[in-house]
Structures are given as C-alpha cells and as structure tokens.
Amino acid sequence: MPNQPAPLRMRRAILAAIMTLAMPAAMAWTSKPVRVLVPAPAGGTMDVMARVLAEQLAADLGQSVVVDNKPGGGGAIAINTMLAAPADGQTIMVTATNVLTEVPQVQKTPYDTMKDVRPLAAVGRSRMVLVGAPNLPAKDLKSLIAYAKANPGKLSFASYSAGTASHYAGAIMNQEAGMDLQHVPFAGSGPALAQVMGGQIPLMYDGMVTSLPMIRAGKLQPYAVASRTRSPLLPQVPTFAEQGYPDIDFSNWVGVIASAQMPADVAQKIQSAVYKAAANPKVRERLEALGYEPMPAQSLQDLSQSLHAEYDRNAGIVKTFNIKP
C-alpha cells in the first residue's frame, strides 16, 4: 500500500521474493494434472521408471502425475495417443529409445518418429549384454565362439523381438565371428530369458536391466557387454570392443518424449523439471537398483541429434543384414 512505512513495504517485498523462489521451478510448466503414457504393461522396468519419475514430479509440481499404460503395437498405441492429445505439456510419455529408433525400421507406423516426436530428457541408459545358459560349457567369449564353430547348426540365440538391437547384435556377431547361430525371436525379454535359463536356447543378447538380476543370482552367465567401456553395474565383464568386436555397441536410454508440436518453451520447462526429478538421490538410487545407469543432462538439440544418429545407424544395419520382422 502506498501509505505503508518503508520498512514494512521492504519486508513485504522480501517475503514475496522468498515465496516466489520457494516455488518449484517446474510450476511454470503446468498447474494441472499431468498424464504420463507408457508403451508397456504395468510392472515392467519401463513402467517402474515412469512411476518413480511420476512420484517425484508430482512432489515437485504440487500436481498429480498419473501413469497411463498403453502397451501394444511396438509402442504405436501409446505414441498415437500422445500425438492425438494437445501438445500443451499435459500429456507426455516415458519410453525406451528402441520404440523410436528400432521398431519403425521393420514395422509400418502412421507417424514418423524422427519428425513427429520430440525427445525431452534421457534419464537412464541400459546397455546390452550377451548372456548364456548356466549349463553352457564355454565360460568366456573366445571359448564360446570356438564352441559354436565346433557345433555348426546346433546353436541359436534369442532376441526380445525381431528387428531390434537384440536381433542386430546377433546378426553382426554371426558375421564377424564366423558363427551360424539361428535367431529365435520372442515377444519380450521375459519369455526369452526363461528359455535361456532353462537351457532350451543357449544364448541371448538382452538389455542389462532385465538380465542383471539373473546374472547376479547365478541363473545366467555373462560373456560380453555391448559398449566401448565397461559397465559400472558389471565391471568384471569385458566389452565386445575389448575382445575385438567394436561394432557390437548397443544400448537404449529411457526417458521422456512429447509431440514435436510442443512449443519450445514448454519443452524446455518440462526437460528442466524431469532432470531435476532424476537428480534426486532417492530417484537415482531406485533407477540404479533397476539396472539403469544415470545419464548427464543434455540439451534438447543434442538429444535430437543423438536420436537421429541412432535411427540412421539402425536403418543401415537393417538394410545391410536384410533384417525383417
């Protein structure tokens, strides 16, 4: 009020400034409930990550953040739902990059993930690992290759779906190591791993998130990690690159995406909110327990460029090896 004493006006101004600073930075993003789509059933690792992030975002935003599972169609049902919603930040999606960069290579979709989707934040990375049945006599990659060559036409490898990196890695390794392992695709890691652990199928190229608990329990034996550097989650397991196969370098990140129609300022605010949530120590601890390696924050531009590079690389692999669904 204009007739208030100067000290009182000053105290009120300072109090207003403190209250403004105390409000979560993400409040500028939305004052309404947020819907988080997940292209997978409840209970899986992608769903768990979405719920961990949603819980923290809800606390930071002061709004309800509801996880909505839309499995099916290789992610198409969830992506179609997201693209049909207004691009105002009230509907976002938590997904793994293989839904964007692998599935569209072998499956027709009514959208173009490189044009219609905008990556907002990469939260956790899952590297691929070659695992084998516990009863396999080969205990390292070199002896495994020798064992496969000594038993031509008798061995196979499982993948969590045809046309994915789980399939690509086996095709490339067959060619580079001179093996003839037959590909057996499954609808997801769970049923494939069950066959490997049971000894019906000797090998699988799988994401570390799903294999790691089985490796730690002694139900699978790991042969190599598909990256240039060793994983901090499996530091004792050498990489394919260390063993002479640098082309076997596959991983997926899981994070938040939205419609490409979303205004840049809204996208930036959501990214900031997600990275803030992901940096929470309790969130990091839970994601690491799931087998995800935390990722450093990246700009919207860098994320988009890396996603395009991954998509183009996979397109080249599909063409070179004539991979079909």
C-alpha positions in Angstrom: 0.0 0.0 0.0 1.4 3.4 -0.9 0.9 4.8 2.7 2.8 1.9 4.4 6.0 2.6 6.2 9.1 1.9 4.1 10.4 -0.9 6.4 7.1 -2.7 6.2 7.0 -2.3 2.4 10.5 -3.7 2.3 9.7 -6.7 4.4 6.6 -7.5 2.3 8.7 -7.3 -0.9 11.4 -9.6 0.5 8.7 -12.1 1.7 7.1 -12.1 -1.8 10.5 -12.7 -3.4 11.2 -15.6 -1.0 7.9 -17.2 -1.7 8.5 -16.9 -5.4 11.9 -18.5 -5.1 10.5 -21.3 -2.9 8.0 -22.3 -5.6 9.2 -25.2 -7.7 10.8 -24.0 -10.9 8.6 -26.5 -12.8 5.4 -24.7 -11.6 5.7 -22.6 -14.7 5.2 -25.7 -16.7 1.7 -26.6 -15.6 -0.9 -26.0 -12.9 -3.0 -29.1 -14.0 -2.6 -32.8 -13.5 -0.1 -34.5 -15.9 -0.6 -37.7 -17.8 2.4 -39.9 -18.4 1.9 -42.6 -21.1 4.0 -45.8 -21.0 4.1 -48.1 -24.1 4.4 -51.2 -21.9 2.3 -53.1 -19.3 2.4 -52.3 -15.6 5.1 -53.9 -13.6 8.0 -53.9 -16.2 11.1 -51.9 -15.9 9.9 -49.1 -18.2 6.7 -48.8 -16.1 8.7 -48.8 -12.9 10.9 -45.9 -14.1 7.8 -44.0 -15.2 6.3 -44.4 -11.8 9.5 -43.4 -10.0 9.7 -40.2 -12.1 6.0 -39.5 -11.8 6.1 -39.7 -8.0 9.0 -37.2 -7.8 7.5 -34.9 -10.5 4.2 -34.8 -8.5 6.1 -33.8 -5.4 8.0 -31.1 -7.3 5.0 -29.8 -9.2 2.4 -30.0 -6.5 0.1 -31.7 -9.0 -1.0 -35.2 -9.6 1.1 -37.1 -12.2 -0.8 -40.1 -13.4 0.9 -43.1 -15.3 -1.3 -44.5 -18.1 -0.1 -47.8 -19.6 -0.8 -48.2 -23.3 1.1 -51.3 -24.4 0.9 -52.9 -27.8 1.8 -52.3 -31.4 5.5 -51.9 -30.7 4.7 -48.6 -28.9 2.3 -47.4 -31.6 -0.7 -47.3 -29.4 1.0 -45.1 -26.8 2.6 -42.8 -29.4 -0.7 -42.4 -31.3 -2.4 -41.5 -28.0 0.3 -38.9 -27.3 0.1 -37.4 -30.7 -3.7 -37.2 -30.6 -3.6 -35.2 -27.3 -3.0 -31.4 -27.3 0.8 -30.6 -27.3 0.5 -28.4 -24.2 2.6 -30.4 -21.8 -0.3 -32.2 -20.0 0.4 -35.5 -21.9 4.0 -36.8 -22.1 5.5 -40.2 -22.5 8.2 -42.3 -20.8 9.7 -44.7 -23.3 12.9 -46.5 -24.3 14.6 -45.3 -27.5 14.1 -48.7 -29.3 10.5 -47.8 -29.7 11.6 -44.7 -31.7 14.7 -46.0 -33.5 14.3 -49.7 -34.0 10.6 -50.7 -34.2 9.9 -48.2 -37.1 12.6 -49.9 -39.2 10.6 -53.1 -39.5 7.1 -52.0 -38.8 4.9 -49.6 -40.6 3.6 -46.8 -38.4 1.2 -43.9 -39.1 3.8 -41.5 -37.8 7.4 -40.6 -38.3 9.3 -40.8 -35.0 12.0 -38.6 -36.3 9.6 -35.8 -37.3 6.5 -36.2 -35.1 8.3 -36.9 -31.7 10.5 -34.6 -29.7 12.9 -36.2 -27.1 12.8 -34.1 -23.9 15.1 -35.9 -21.4 17.2 -39.0 -21.3 17.2 -40.3 -17.8 18.8 -43.8 -17.6 20.8 -46.0 -20.0 20.6 -49.8 -20.3 23.4 -51.5 -22.2 23.1 -54.8 -24.0 24.8 -57.9 -22.7 25.4 -61.3 -24.2 24.2 -63.9 -21.7 24.1 -67.7 -21.8 22.5 -70.7 -20.1 24.2 -71.6 -16.9 25.0 -75.1 -18.2 26.9 -73.9 -21.3 30.5 -75.3 -21.1 32.0 -72.1 -22.6 32.9 -69.6 -19.8 34.2 -66.7 -21.9 33.5 -65.2 -25.3 36.6 -66.7 -27.0 35.7 -70.2 -25.9 32.0 -69.6 -26.7 32.9 -68.8 -30.3 35.1 -71.9 -30.5 32.2 -74.0 -29.1 29.8 -72.6 -31.6 32.1 -73.3 -34.5 32.7 -76.9 -33.2 28.9 -77.4 -33.2 27.7 -75.9 -36.5 24.0 -75.6 -37.0 23.3 -76.7 -33.4 23.2 -73.4 -31.5 20.7 -70.5 -31.5 20.3 -67.1 -29.9 17.2 -65.5 -28.6 16.1 -61.9 -29.0 13.3 -59.9 -27.3 11.9 -59.2 -30.8 12.8 -59.4 -34.4 14.1 -56.2 -35.9 15.5 -54.9 -32.6 19.1 -54.3 -31.4 18.8 -57.7 -29.6 18.5 -59.2 -33.2 21.0 -56.8 -34.8 23.8 -57.8 -32.3 23.4 -61.5 -33.1 23.4 -60.9 -36.9 26.5 -58.8 -36.7 28.3 -61.2 -34.4 27.5 -64.2 -36.5 29.1 -62.5 -39.5 32.1 -61.1 -37.8 32.9 -64.2 -35.7 32.0 -66.7 -38.4 29.2 -68.3 -36.4 25.9 -69.7 -37.7 23.7 -69.3 -34.6 20.0 -69.3 -35.6 17.8 -66.4 -34.5 14.8 -67.2 -32.3 12.6 -64.1 -31.7 10.3 -63.7 -28.7 7.7 -61.2 -27.6 9.8 -59.6 -24.9 12.7 -60.4 -22.7 10.8 -62.3 -20.0 9.8 -65.4 -22.1 13.1 -65.4 -23.9 15.2 -65.4 -20.7 13.1 -68.2 -19.3 14.1 -70.4 -22.2 17.8 -69.4 -21.8 17.8 -70.0 -18.1 16.1 -73.4 -18.7 18.8 -74.3 -21.3 16.3 -74.7 -24.2 18.1 -71.8 -26.0 21.8 -71.3 -25.2 22.2 -67.6 -25.8 20.6 -64.2 -25.8 21.5 -60.6 -26.5 19.5 -58.7 -23.9 19.2 -55.4 -22.2 21.1 -55.3 -18.9 18.0 -54.1 -17.0 16.3 -57.4 -17.4 19.3 -59.7 -17.3 21.2 -58.2 -14.4 19.1 -59.7 -11.6 19.5 -63.2 -13.2 23.3 -62.7 -13.7 23.6 -61.7 -10.0 21.6 -64.7 -9.0 23.8 -67.1 -11.0 21.0 -68.0 -13.3 22.7 -66.6 -16.4 26.4 -66.3 -17.3 27.5 -63.1 -19.0 30.0 -63.1 -21.9 30.4 -59.5 -23.0 28.8 -56.1 -22.7 27.9 -54.3 -25.9 29.6 -51.0 -25.4 33.0 -49.4 -25.7 33.6 -49.1 -22.0 32.8 -51.5 -19.2 29.5 -51.1 -17.3 29.8 -49.9 -13.7 27.0 -52.4 -13.0 29.1 -55.3 -14.3 32.7 -54.1 -14.1 34.1 -57.7 -14.1 32.6 -58.4 -17.6 34.7 -57.3 -20.6 33.1 -55.5 -23.5 32.8 -56.8 -27.1 35.2 -54.0 -28.1 37.9 -55.2 -25.7 37.6 -58.7 -27.3 37.9 -57.5 -30.9 34.3 -56.7 -31.8 33.8 -52.9 -31.6 30.7 -53.0 -33.9 28.7 -54.7 -31.1 27.8 -51.5 -29.4 24.2 -51.2 -28.4 22.3 -49.6 -25.7 19.0 -47.8 -25.1 18.1 -44.9 -23.0 14.8 -44.5 -21.3 13.4 -41.0 -20.8 10.7 -38.5 -21.6 9.3 -37.6 -25.0 6.5 -35.5 -26.3 4.8 -34.4 -29.5 7.1 -32.4 -31.9 4.3 -29.8 -32.0 5.0 -28.8 -28.4 6.2 -25.2 -28.1 9.9 -25.0 -27.4 9.5 -23.0 -24.2 7.2 -25.7 -22.7 9.6 -28.4 -23.8 12.4 -26.7 -22.1 10.5 -26.3 -18.8 9.5 -30.0 -18.9 13.1 -31.0 -19.5 14.3 -28.9 -16.6 11.6 -30.5 -14.3 12.5 -34.1 -15.4 16.2 -33.6 -14.9 15.6 -32.1 -11.5 13.5 -35.1 -10.6 16.0 -37.5 -12.0 18.8 -35.9 -10.0 17.0 -36.6 -6.7 19.2 -39.0 -4.7 16.3 -41.4 -4.0 15.3 -41.4 -7.6 18.9 -42.2 -8.7 19.1 -44.9 -6.2 15.9 -46.6 -7.4 16.9 -46.4 -11.0 20.3 -47.8 -10.4 18.7 -50.7 -8.5 16.7 -51.4 -11.6 19.8 -51.7 -13.6 19.8 -48.2 -15.3 22.9 -46.1 -15.4 22.1 -42.4 -14.7 22.8 -40.1 -17.6 24.0 -36.5 -17.6 21.6 -33.8 -18.7 21.7 -33.0 -22.4 20.2 -30.1 -24.4 17.1 -30.6 -26.5 19.2 -30.2 -29.6 21.9 -32.7 -28.5 19.2 -35.3 -27.7 17.5 -34.8 -31.0 20.8 -35.2 -32.9 21.8 -38.4 -31.0 18.3 -39.9 -31.6 18.6 -39.2 -35.3 22.1 -40.8 -35.4 20.8 -43.9 -33.6 17.9 -44.2 -36.1 20.2 -43.8 -39.1 22.6 -46.4 -37.8 19.8 -48.9 -37.2 18.4 -48.2 -40.7 21.8 -49.1 -42.2 22.0 -52.3 -40.1 18.5 -53.4 -41.2 19.4 -52.8 -44.9 22.9 -54.5 -44.7 21.6 -57.6 -43.0 18.2 -57.7 -44.7 16.5 -57.9 -41.3 12.8 -58.4 -41.5 10.1 -58.7 -38.8 
